[in-house]
């Protein structure tokens, strides 16, 4: 997943891609937040989410806890509410 893929889909201006674009954007940021491997990679790639963590109150922790986990919770809830899926199919959407 990468933001460039999400950007490419967004340029196509297709409303049916909006959920996919949102998913890719969220997962890309999640991976970046967890993939801090050196002190300069974020500069070369121009991605602030690759910056090394310097404080426990970093905004990325808040994003991970509230926004990303909220996104996953919503995904689970929506998958379980799909009337056209069997219980087994619903469980394939996301496992808790």
Gaussian input, Z-matrix of N, CA and C with variables (Angstrom, degrees):
# hf/3-21g

backbone

0 1
 N
 C     1     B1
 C     2     B2     1     A1
 N     3     B3     2     A2     1     D1
 C     4     B4     3     A3     2     D2
 C     5     B5     4     A4     3     D3
 N     6     B6     5     A5     4     D4
 C     7     B7     6     A6     5     D5
 C     8     B8     7     A7     6     D6
 N     9     B9     8     A8     7     D7
 C    10    B10     9     A9     8     D8
 C    11    B11    10    A10     9     D9
 N    12    B12    11    A11    10    D10
 C    13    B13    12    A12    11    D11
 C    14    B14    13    A13    12    D12
 N    15    B15    14    A14    13    D13
 C    16    B16    15    A15    14    D14
 C    17    B17    16    A16    15    D15
 N    18    B18    17    A17    16    D16
 C    19    B19    18    A18    17    D17
 C    20    B20    19    A19    18    D18
 N    21    B21    20    A20    19    D19
 C    22    B22    21    A21    20    D20
 C    23    B23    22    A22    21    D21
 N    24    B24    23    A23    22    D22
 C    25    B25    24    A24    23    D23
 C    26    B26    25    A25    24    D24
 N    27    B27    26    A26    25    D25
 C    28    B28    27    A27    26    D26
 C    29    B29    28    A28    27    D27
 N    30    B30    29    A29    28    D28
 C    31    B31    30    A30    29    D29
 C    32    B32    31    A31    30    D30
 N    33    B33    32    A32    31    D31
 C    34    B34    33    A33    32    D32
 C    35    B35    34    A34    33    D33
 N    36    B36    35    A35    34    D34
 C    37    B37    36    A36    35    D35
 C    38    B38    37    A37    36    D36
 N    39    B39    38    A38    37    D37
 C    40    B40    39    A39    38    D38
 C    41    B41    40    A40    39    D39
 N    42    B42    41    A41    40    D40
 C    43    B43    42    A42    41    D41
 C    44    B44    43    A43    42    D42
 N    45    B45    44    A44    43    D43
 C    46    B46    45    A45    44    D44
 C    47    B47    46    A46    45    D45
 N    48    B48    47    A47    46    D46
 C    49    B49    48    A48    47    D47
 C    50    B50    49    A49    48    D48
 N    51    B51    50    A50    49    D49
 C    52    B52    51    A51    50    D50
 C    53    B53    52    A52    51    D51
 N    54    B54    53    A53    52    D52
 C    55    B55    54    A54    53    D53
 C    56    B56    55    A55    54    D54
 N    57    B57    56    A56    55    D55
 C    58    B58    57    A57    56    D56
 C    59    B59    58    A58    57    D57
 N    60    B60    59    A59    58    D58
 C    61    B61    60    A60    59    D59
 C    62    B62    61    A61    60    D60
 N    63    B63    62    A62    61    D61
 C    64    B64    63    A63    62    D62
 C    65    B65    64    A64    63    D63
 N    66    B66    65    A65    64    D64
 C    67    B67    66    A66    65    D65
 C    68    B68    67    A67    66    D66
 N    69    B69    68    A68    67    D67
 C    70    B70    69    A69    68    D68
 C    71    B71    70    A70    69    D69
 N    72    B72    71    A71    70    D70
 C    73    B73    72    A72    71    D71
 C    74    B74    73    A73    72    D72
 N    75    B75    74    A74    73    D73
 C    76    B76    75    A75    74    D74
 C    77    B77    76    A76    75    D75
 N    78    B78    77    A77    76    D76
 C    79    B79    78    A78    77    D77
 C    80    B80    79    A79    78    D78
 N    81    B81    80    A80    79    D79
 C    82    B82    81    A81    80    D80
 C    83    B83    82    A82    81    D81
 N    84    B84    83    A83    82    D82
 C    85    B85    84    A84    83    D83
 C    86    B86    85    A85    84    D84
 N    87    B87    86    A86    85    D85
 C    88    B88    87    A87    86    D86
 C    89    B89    88    A88    87    D87
 N    90    B90    89    A89    88    D88
 C    91    B91    90    A90    89    D89
 C    92    B92    91    A91    90    D90
 N    93    B93    92    A92    91    D91
 C    94    B94    93    A93    92    D92
 C    95    B95    94    A94    93    D93
 N    96    B96    95    A95    94    D94
 C    97    B97    96    A96    95    D95
 C    98    B98    97    A97    96    D96
 N    99    B99    98    A98    97    D97
 C   100   B100    99    A99    98    D98
 C   101   B101   100   A100    99    D99
 N   102   B102   101   A101   100   D100
 C   103   B103   102   A102   101   D101
 C   104   B104   103   A103   102   D102
 N   105   B105   104   A104   103   D103
 C   106   B106   105   A105   104   D104
 C   107   B107   106   A106   105   D105
 N   108   B108   107   A107   106   D106
 C   109   B109   108   A108   107   D107
 C   110   B110   109   A109   108   D108
 N   111   B111   110   A110   109   D109
 C   112   B112   111   A111   110   D110
 C   113   B113   112   A112   111   D111
 N   114   B114   113   A113   112   D112
 C   115   B115   114   A114   113   D113
 C   116   B116   115   A115   114   D114
 N   117   B117   116   A116   115   D115
 C   118   B118   117   A117   116   D116
 C   119   B119   118   A118   117   D117
 N   120   B120   119   A119   118   D118
 C   121   B121   120   A120   119   D119
 C   122   B122   121   A121   120   D120
 N   123   B123   122   A122   121   D121
 C   124   B124   123   A123   122   D122
 C   125   B125   124   A124   123   D123
 N   126   B126   125   A125   124   D124
 C   127   B127   126   A126   125   D125
 C   128   B128   127   A127   126   D126
 N   129   B129   128   A128   127   D127
 C   130   B130   129   A129   128   D128
 C   131   B131   130   A130   129   D129
 N   132   B132   131   A131   130   D130
 C   133   B133   132   A132   131   D131
 C   134   B134   133   A133   132   D132
 N   135   B135   134   A134   133   D133
 C   136   B136   135   A135   134   D134
 C   137   B137   136   A136   135   D135
 N   138   B138   137   A137   136   D136
 C   139   B139   138   A138   137   D137
 C   140   B140   139   A139   138   D138
 N   141   B141   140   A140   139   D139
 C   142   B142   141   A141   140   D140
 C   143   B143   142   A142   141   D141
 N   144   B144   143   A143   142   D142
 C   145   B145   144   A144   143   D143
 C   146   B146   145   A145   144   D144
 N   147   B147   146   A146   145   D145
 C   148   B148   147   A147   146   D146
 C   149   B149   148   A148   147   D147
 N   150   B150   149   A149   148   D148
 C   151   B151   150   A150   149   D149
 C   152   B152   151   A151   150   D150
 N   153   B153   152   A152   151   D151
 C   154   B154   153   A153   152   D152
 C   155   B155   154   A154   153   D153
 N   156   B156   155   A155   154   D154
 C   157   B157   156   A156   155   D155
 C   158   B158   157   A157   156   D156
 N   159   B159   158   A158   157   D157
 C   160   B160   159   A159   158   D158
 C   161   B161   160   A160   159   D159
 N   162   B162   161   A161   160   D160
 C   163   B163   162   A162   161   D161
 C   164   B164   163   A163   162   D162
 N   165   B165   164   A164   163   D163
 C   166   B166   165   A165   164   D164
 C   167   B167   166   A166   165   D165
 N   168   B168   167   A167   166   D166
 C   169   B169   168   A168   167   D167
 C   170   B170   169   A169   168   D168
 N   171   B171   170   A170   169   D169
 C   172   B172   171   A171   170   D170
 C   173   B173   172   A172   171   D171
 N   174   B174   173   A173   172   D172
 C   175   B175   174   A174   173   D173
 C   176   B176   175   A175   174   D174
 N   177   B177   176   A176   175   D175
 C   178   B178   177   A177   176   D176
 C   179   B179   178   A178   177   D177
 N   180   B180   179   A179   178   D178
 C   181   B181   180   A180   179   D179
 C   182   B182   181   A181   180   D180
 N   183   B183   182   A182   181   D181
 C   184   B184   183   A183   182   D182
 C   185   B185   184   A184   183   D183
 N   186   B186   185   A185   184   D184
 C   187   B187   186   A186   185   D185
 C   188   B188   187   A187   186   D186
 N   189   B189   188   A188   187   D187
 C   190   B190   189   A189   188   D188
 C   191   B191   190   A190   189   D189
 N   192   B192   191   A191   190   D190
 C   193   B193   192   A192   191   D191
 C   194   B194   193   A193   192   D192
 N   195   B195   194   A194   193   D193
 C   196   B196   195   A195   194   D194
 C   197   B197   196   A196   195   D195
 N   198   B198   197   A197   196   D196
 C   199   B199   198   A198   197   D197
 C   200   B200   199   A199   198   D198
 N   201   B201   200   A200   199   D199
 C   202   B202   201   A201   200   D200
 C   203   B203   202   A202   201   D201
 N   204   B204   203   A203   202   D202
 C   205   B205   204   A204   203   D203
 C   206   B206   205   A205   204   D204
 N   207   B207   206   A206   205   D205
 C   208   B208   207   A207   206   D206
 C   209   B209   208   A208   207   D207
 N   210   B210   209   A209   208   D208
 C   211   B211   210   A210   209   D209
 C   212   B212   211   A211   210   D210
 N   213   B213   212   A212   211   D211
 C   214   B214   213   A213   212   D212
 C   215   B215   214   A214   213   D213
 N   216   B216   215   A215   214   D214
 C   217   B217   216   A216   215   D215
 C   218   B218   217   A217   216   D216
 N   219   B219   218   A218   217   D217
 C   220   B220   219   A219   218   D218
 C   221   B221   220   A220   219   D219
 N   222   B222   221   A221   220   D220
 C   223   B223   222   A222   221   D221
 C   224   B224   223   A223   222   D222
 N   225   B225   224   A224   223   D223
 C   226   B226   225   A225   224   D224
 C   227   B227   226   A226   225   D225
 N   228   B228   227   A227   226   D226
 C   229   B229   228   A228   227   D227
 C   230   B230   229   A229   228   D228
 N   231   B231   230   A230   229   D229
 C   232   B232   231   A231   230   D230
 C   233   B233   232   A232   231   D231
 N   234   B234   233   A233   232   D232
 C   235   B235   234   A234   233   D233
 C   236   B236   235   A235   234   D234
 N   237   B237   236   A236   235   D235
 C   238   B238   237   A237   236   D236
 C   239   B239   238   A238   237   D237
 N   240   B240   239   A239   238   D238
 C   241   B241   240   A240   239   D239
 C   242   B242   241   A241   240   D240
 N   243   B243   242   A242   241   D241
 C   244   B244   243   A243   242   D242
 C   245   B245   244   A244   243   D243
 N   246   B246   245   A245   244   D244
 C   247   B247   246   A246   245   D245
 C   248   B248   247   A247   246   D246
 N   249   B249   248   A248   247   D247
 C   250   B250   249   A249   248   D248
 C   251   B251   250   A250   249   D249
 N   252   B252   251   A251   250   D250
 C   253   B253   252   A252   251   D251
 C   254   B254   253   A253   252   D252
 N   255   B255   254   A254   253   D253
 C   256   B256   255   A255   254   D254
 C   257   B257   256   A256   255   D255
 N   258   B258   257   A257   256   D256
 C   259   B259   258   A258   257   D257
 C   260   B260   259   A259   258   D258
 N   261   B261   260   A260   259   D259
 C   262   B262   261   A261   260   D260
 C   263   B263   262   A262   261   D261
 N   264   B264   263   A263   262   D262
 C   265   B265   264   A264   263   D263
 C   266   B266   265   A265   264   D264
 N   267   B267   266   A266   265   D265
 C   268   B268   267   A267   266   D266
 C   269   B269   268   A268   267   D267
 N   270   B270   269   A269   268   D268
 C   271   B271   270   A270   269   D269
 C   272   B272   271   A271   270   D270
 N   273   B273   272   A272   271   D271
 C   274   B274   273   A273   272   D272
 C   275   B275   274   A274   273   D273
 N   276   B276   275   A275   274   D274
 C   277   B277   276   A276   275   D275
 C   278   B278   277   A277   276   D276
 N   279   B279   278   A278   277   D277
 C   280   B280   279   A279   278   D278
 C   281   B281   280   A280   279   D279
 N   282   B282   281   A281   280   D280
 C   283   B283   282   A282   281   D281
 C   284   B284   283   A283   282   D282
 N   285   B285   284   A284   283   D283
 C   286   B286   285   A285   284   D284
 C   287   B287   286   A286   285   D285

   B1=1.4470
   B2=1.5177
   B3=1.3003
   B4=1.4564
   B5=1.5218
   B6=1.3178
   B7=1.4563
   B8=1.5207
   B9=1.3229
   B10=1.4684
   B11=1.5306
   B12=1.3245
   B13=1.4715
   B14=1.5265
   B15=1.3343
   B16=1.4666
   B17=1.5260
   B18=1.3217
   B19=1.4710
   B20=1.5230
   B21=1.3268
   B22=1.4620
   B23=1.5161
   B24=1.3303
   B25=1.4655
   B26=1.5218
   B27=1.3268
   B28=1.4630
   B29=1.5292
   B30=1.3141
   B31=1.4708
   B32=1.5253
   B33=1.3241
   B34=1.4627
   B35=1.5245
   B36=1.3526
   B37=1.4628
   B38=1.5276
   B39=1.3321
   B40=1.4627
   B41=1.5301
   B42=1.3233
   B43=1.4650
   B44=1.5276
   B45=1.3272
   B46=1.4637
   B47=1.5288
   B48=1.3287
   B49=1.4629
   B50=1.5263
   B51=1.3233
   B52=1.4673
   B53=1.5297
   B54=1.3210
   B55=1.4703
   B56=1.5217
   B57=1.3193
   B58=1.4656
   B59=1.5223
   B60=1.3185
   B61=1.4648
   B62=1.5236
   B63=1.3233
   B64=1.4641
   B65=1.5276
   B66=1.3247
   B67=1.4608
   B68=1.5325
   B69=1.3219
   B70=1.4689
   B71=1.5240
   B72=1.3246
   B73=1.4629
   B74=1.5249
   B75=1.3245
   B76=1.4669
   B77=1.5305
   B78=1.3118
   B79=1.4659
   B80=1.5261
   B81=1.3207
   B82=1.4627
   B83=1.5253
   B84=1.3234
   B85=1.4691
   B86=1.5238
   B87=1.3253
   B88=1.4647
   B89=1.5300
   B90=1.3301
   B91=1.4652
   B92=1.5287
   B93=1.3222
   B94=1.4618
   B95=1.5243
   B96=1.3170
   B97=1.4642
   B98=1.5296
   B99=1.3142
   B100=1.4654
   B101=1.5244
   B102=1.3074
   B103=1.4568
   B104=1.5263
   B105=1.3114
   B106=1.4590
   B107=1.5266
   B108=1.3304
   B109=1.4653
   B110=1.5276
   B111=1.3107
   B112=1.4662
   B113=1.5208
   B114=1.3178
   B115=1.4670
   B116=1.5252
   B117=1.3217
   B118=1.4694
   B119=1.5225
   B120=1.3125
   B121=1.4688
   B122=1.5277
   B123=1.3214
   B124=1.4636
   B125=1.5265
   B126=1.3381
   B127=1.4645
   B128=1.5265
   B129=1.3189
   B130=1.4648
   B131=1.5232
   B132=1.3276
   B133=1.4661
   B134=1.5223
   B135=1.3408
   B136=1.4684
   B137=1.5291
   B138=1.3351
   B139=1.4651
   B140=1.5279
   B141=1.3181
   B142=1.4603
   B143=1.5268
   B144=1.3195
   B145=1.4614
   B146=1.5230
   B147=1.3246
   B148=1.4640
   B149=1.5288
   B150=1.3454
   B151=1.4655
   B152=1.5271
   B153=1.3214
   B154=1.4672
   B155=1.5310
   B156=1.3085
   B157=1.4609
   B158=1.5237
   B159=1.3309
   B160=1.4597
   B161=1.5239
   B162=1.3261
   B163=1.4665
   B164=1.5232
   B165=1.3271
   B166=1.4673
   B167=1.5226
   B168=1.3300
   B169=1.4649
   B170=1.5345
   B171=1.3157
   B172=1.4604
   B173=1.5278
   B174=1.3114
   B175=1.4717
   B176=1.5269
   B177=1.3324
   B178=1.4670
   B179=1.5220
   B180=1.3296
   B181=1.4655
   B182=1.5246
   B183=1.3169
   B184=1.4666
   B185=1.5238
   B186=1.3319
   B187=1.4649
   B188=1.5258
   B189=1.3325
   B190=1.4662
   B191=1.5248
   B192=1.3224
   B193=1.4682
   B194=1.5221
   B195=1.2999
   B196=1.4674
   B197=1.5277
   B198=1.3025
   B199=1.4653
   B200=1.5250
   B201=1.3402
   B202=1.4597
   B203=1.5244
   B204=1.3265
   B205=1.4700
   B206=1.5234
   B207=1.3332
   B208=1.4639
   B209=1.5189
   B210=1.3195
   B211=1.4654
   B212=1.5278
   B213=1.3284
   B214=1.4674
   B215=1.5271
   B216=1.3350
   B217=1.4701
   B218=1.5286
   B219=1.3264
   B220=1.4687
   B221=1.5273
   B222=1.3184
   B223=1.4617
   B224=1.5307
   B225=1.3199
   B226=1.4700
   B227=1.5218
   B228=1.3365
   B229=1.4665
   B230=1.5283
   B231=1.3210
   B232=1.4670
   B233=1.5214
   B234=1.3171
   B235=1.4697
   B236=1.5217
   B237=1.3240
   B238=1.4596
   B239=1.5253
   B240=1.3227
   B241=1.4672
   B242=1.5257
   B243=1.3177
   B244=1.4632
   B245=1.5240
   B246=1.3380
   B247=1.4654
   B248=1.5318
   B249=1.3106
   B250=1.4646
   B251=1.5307
   B252=1.3337
   B253=1.4610
   B254=1.5225
   B255=1.3195
   B256=1.4617
   B257=1.5290
   B258=1.3172
   B259=1.4649
   B260=1.5293
   B261=1.3230
   B262=1.4665
   B263=1.5276
   B264=1.3270
   B265=1.4663
   B266=1.5269
   B267=1.3262
   B268=1.4654
   B269=1.5229
   B270=1.3227
   B271=1.4608
   B272=1.5204
   B273=1.3129
   B274=1.4682
   B275=1.5287
   B276=1.3248
   B277=1.4627
   B278=1.5226
   B279=1.3161
   B280=1.4597
   B281=1.5135
   B282=1.3050
   B283=1.4635
   B284=1.5150
   B285=1.3014
   B286=1.4637
   B287=1.5021
   A1=108.70
   A2=115.06
   A3=118.02
   A4=109.78
   A5=113.84
   A6=119.37
   A7=110.80
   A8=117.42
   A9=119.18
   A10=111.20
   A11=117.63
   A12=120.54
   A13=109.49
   A14=116.48
   A15=120.49
   A16=110.62
   A17=116.65
   A18=120.40
   A19=111.24
   A20=116.43
   A21=120.42
   A22=112.01
   A23=116.04
   A24=119.89
   A25=111.00
   A26=115.93
   A27=119.73
   A28=111.00
   A29=117.01
   A30=120.52
   A31=111.55
   A32=117.14
   A33=120.33
   A34=111.70
   A35=116.27
   A36=122.42
   A37=112.55
   A38=115.72
   A39=121.30
   A40=108.07
   A41=118.47
   A42=121.61
   A43=113.54
   A44=117.01
   A45=119.17
   A46=112.32
   A47=118.03
   A48=121.65
   A49=112.55
   A50=118.24
   A51=120.58
   A52=113.12
   A53=118.10
   A54=120.03
   A55=111.46
   A56=116.86
   A57=120.88
   A58=110.52
   A59=116.61
   A60=121.23
   A61=109.90
   A62=116.62
   A63=120.65
   A64=110.50
   A65=117.46
   A66=122.02
   A67=110.75
   A68=117.31
   A69=120.91
   A70=110.71
   A71=117.01
   A72=121.38
   A73=111.08
   A74=116.78
   A75=120.62
   A76=111.28
   A77=117.55
   A78=121.03
   A79=110.74
   A80=117.56
   A81=120.63
   A82=110.67
   A83=116.68
   A84=120.06
   A85=110.24
   A86=117.51
   A87=121.65
   A88=110.34
   A89=116.97
   A90=120.43
   A91=110.97
   A92=117.18
   A93=120.02
   A94=111.44
   A95=116.98
   A96=120.44
   A97=111.69
   A98=116.82
   A99=120.68
   A100=113.04
   A101=118.13
   A102=122.24
   A103=112.25
   A104=116.92
   A105=121.23
   A106=107.13
   A107=116.10
   A108=118.79
   A109=114.54
   A110=117.85
   A111=119.64
   A112=109.39
   A113=115.67
   A114=119.32
   A115=114.86
   A116=118.26
   A117=119.28
   A118=114.46
   A119=117.59
   A120=120.70
   A121=111.85
   A122=117.33
   A123=121.30
   A124=111.51
   A125=116.89
   A126=120.09
   A127=110.82
   A128=116.34
   A129=120.32
   A130=111.45
   A131=116.07
   A132=120.69
   A133=112.80
   A134=116.45
   A135=122.67
   A136=111.57
   A137=114.58
   A138=120.39
   A139=108.38
   A140=116.25
   A141=120.94
   A142=113.10
   A143=117.59
   A144=119.53
   A145=112.98
   A146=117.65
   A147=121.95
   A148=112.24
   A149=116.90
   A150=119.92
   A151=109.39
   A152=116.82
   A153=118.98
   A154=110.03
   A155=115.93
   A156=120.72
   A157=108.55
   A158=116.26
   A159=120.66
   A160=112.52
   A161=117.23
   A162=120.31
   A163=109.62
   A164=115.50
   A165=119.88
   A166=112.13
   A167=117.41
   A168=120.09
   A169=112.06
   A170=117.12
   A171=122.04
   A172=109.78
   A173=116.41
   A174=121.91
   A175=112.38
   A176=117.41
   A177=119.50
   A178=111.80
   A179=117.37
   A180=119.70
   A181=110.66
   A182=116.16
   A183=120.94
   A184=109.43
   A185=116.91
   A186=120.64
   A187=110.75
   A188=117.10
   A189=120.43
   A190=111.29
   A191=115.83
   A192=120.07
   A193=112.20
   A194=117.23
   A195=120.38
   A196=113.12
   A197=116.47
   A198=120.28
   A199=112.78
   A200=117.14
   A201=118.47
   A202=111.58
   A203=117.51
   A204=118.50
   A205=111.00
   A206=117.49
   A207=120.92
   A208=111.47
   A209=116.53
   A210=122.29
   A211=110.29
   A212=117.35
   A213=120.79
   A214=111.66
   A215=116.90
   A216=120.22
   A217=110.96
   A218=116.38
   A219=120.64
   A220=110.54
   A221=116.75
   A222=121.85
   A223=110.32
   A224=116.33
   A225=120.62
   A226=110.02
   A227=116.23
   A228=120.85
   A229=110.94
   A230=116.61
   A231=120.01
   A232=111.87
   A233=117.22
   A234=119.11
   A235=111.02
   A236=116.71
   A237=120.10
   A238=112.24
   A239=117.35
   A240=121.58
   A241=113.40
   A242=118.36
   A243=121.39
   A244=110.21
   A245=117.77
   A246=120.31
   A247=113.83
   A248=117.22
   A249=120.17
   A250=113.58
   A251=117.59
   A252=121.31
   A253=110.88
   A254=115.86
   A255=120.31
   A256=108.11
   A257=116.33
   A258=120.53
   A259=110.53
   A260=116.46
   A261=120.51
   A262=110.90
   A263=117.00
   A264=121.09
   A265=111.03
   A266=117.05
   A267=120.65
   A268=110.57
   A269=116.29
   A270=120.13
   A271=112.24
   A272=117.66
   A273=120.91
   A274=111.63
   A275=117.34
   A276=120.54
   A277=111.50
   A278=116.69
   A279=121.31
   A280=107.75
   A281=117.01
   A282=119.52
   A283=108.85
   A284=115.80
   A285=120.42
   A286=110.50
   D1=140.17
   D2=175.35
   D3=-150.98
   D4=155.12
   D5=178.86
   D6=-63.22
   D7=-29.91
   D8=179.42
   D9=-65.35
   D10=-33.63
   D11=175.56
   D12=-66.10
   D13=-45.36
   D14=178.06
   D15=-60.44
   D16=-42.00
   D17=178.89
   D18=-63.25
   D19=-40.89
   D20=178.19
   D21=-62.27
   D22=-43.05
   D23=177.79
   D24=-64.89
   D25=-39.35
   D26=-179.37
   D27=-64.83
   D28=-35.76
   D29=178.95
   D30=-63.75
   D31=-23.56
   D32=179.14
   D33=-73.10
   D34=-15.86
   D35=175.48
   D36=54.77
   D37=48.56
   D38=179.55
   D39=-112.20
   D40=114.58
   D41=-177.82
   D42=-55.31
   D43=-32.35
   D44=-177.76
   D45=-70.48
   D46=-8.64
   D47=177.87
   D48=-91.34
   D49=-5.48
   D50=-171.02
   D51=-59.17
   D52=-41.99
   D53=179.28
   D54=-67.07
   D55=-38.25
   D56=178.39
   D57=-66.13
   D58=-41.63
   D59=177.87
   D60=-61.64
   D61=-45.01
   D62=179.22
   D63=-62.17
   D64=-44.90
   D65=179.18
   D66=-59.33
   D67=-49.17
   D68=-178.48
   D69=-61.85
   D70=-42.51
   D71=179.75
   D72=-62.19
   D73=-44.53
   D74=179.96
   D75=-64.98
   D76=-46.08
   D77=-178.08
   D78=-67.51
   D79=-37.97
   D80=177.72
   D81=-61.21
   D82=-45.93
   D83=179.29
   D84=-65.56
   D85=-40.56
   D86=177.52
   D87=-57.88
   D88=-49.90
   D89=179.17
   D90=-59.95
   D91=-42.45
   D92=179.34
   D93=-62.25
   D94=-42.01
   D95=-180.00
   D96=-62.27
   D97=-31.71
   D98=-178.59
   D99=-94.06
   D100=-9.45
   D101=-172.42
   D102=-107.69
   D103=38.02
   D104=178.40
   D105=-81.27
   D106=103.35
   D107=-172.65
   D108=-111.73
   D109=-19.10
   D110=176.34
   D111=-154.16
   D112=176.80
   D113=-171.90
   D114=-87.02
   D115=-9.56
   D116=-176.11
   D117=-120.50
   D118=-10.11
   D119=-176.53
   D120=-55.61
   D121=-38.35
   D122=-178.04
   D123=-62.51
   D124=-32.73
   D125=179.39
   D126=-71.86
   D127=-44.59
   D128=-179.28
   D129=-63.41
   D130=-38.70
   D131=-177.62
   D132=-91.94
   D133=-7.26
   D134=-178.51
   D135=56.27
   D136=46.62
   D137=-179.93
   D138=-128.92
   D139=105.10
   D140=-177.96
   D141=-59.90
   D142=-26.82
   D143=-178.96
   D144=-71.46
   D145=-7.43
   D146=175.28
   D147=-94.68
   D148=0.52
   D149=178.33
   D150=-63.42
   D151=145.17
   D152=174.50
   D153=-62.59
   D154=146.56
   D155=176.86
   D156=-76.06
   D157=131.72
   D158=-178.43
   D159=-118.88
   D160=-8.63
   D161=-178.29
   D162=-151.85
   D163=152.22
   D164=-179.19
   D165=-73.11
   D166=-15.88
   D167=179.89
   D168=-99.63
   D169=24.18
   D170=178.46
   D171=-58.34
   D172=138.09
   D173=-177.45
   D174=-60.86
   D175=-24.69
   D176=179.21
   D177=-65.86
   D178=-31.31
   D179=176.58
   D180=-65.27
   D181=-41.02
   D182=177.37
   D183=-63.59
   D184=-44.54
   D185=178.73
   D186=-60.67
   D187=-45.51
   D188=179.73
   D189=-60.43
   D190=-45.44
   D191=-176.38
   D192=-71.86
   D193=-47.02
   D194=-173.76
   D195=-89.47
   D196=-56.08
   D197=-173.27
   D198=-75.73
   D199=-51.76
   D200=-175.64
   D201=-70.58
   D202=-46.27
   D203=177.52
   D204=-65.04
   D205=-34.67
   D206=174.99
   D207=-63.16
   D208=-40.00
   D209=176.51
   D210=-60.57
   D211=-45.71
   D212=179.13
   D213=-65.82
   D214=-41.49
   D215=177.83
   D216=-60.83
   D217=-42.78
   D218=178.81
   D219=-63.91
   D220=-40.33
   D221=179.07
   D222=-61.37
   D223=-45.98
   D224=178.35
   D225=-60.59
   D226=-48.06
   D227=-178.72
   D228=-59.39
   D229=-47.21
   D230=-178.84
   D231=-65.10
   D232=-37.12
   D233=179.88
   D234=-67.14
   D235=-34.35
   D236=-179.74
   D237=-75.57
   D238=-17.71
   D239=-179.16
   D240=-93.88
   D241=2.29
   D242=-178.80
   D243=-73.49
   D244=114.37
   D245=-175.67
   D246=-72.19
   D247=-21.23
   D248=-175.33
   D249=-92.68
   D250=7.98
   D251=179.54
   D252=-112.13
   D253=146.06
   D254=173.67
   D255=-75.55
   D256=167.10
   D257=178.63
   D258=-59.00
   D259=-40.31
   D260=179.28
   D261=-63.89
   D262=-42.63
   D263=178.93
   D264=-65.59
   D265=-39.46
   D266=177.59
   D267=-60.80
   D268=-40.96
   D269=-179.79
   D270=-69.09
   D271=-22.66
   D272=176.96
   D273=-74.30
   D274=-20.78
   D275=-178.66
   D276=-67.54
   D277=-36.66
   D278=-179.53
   D279=-168.28
   D280=132.92
   D281=176.32
   D282=-105.70
   D283=139.59
   D284=-178.23
   D285=-91.23

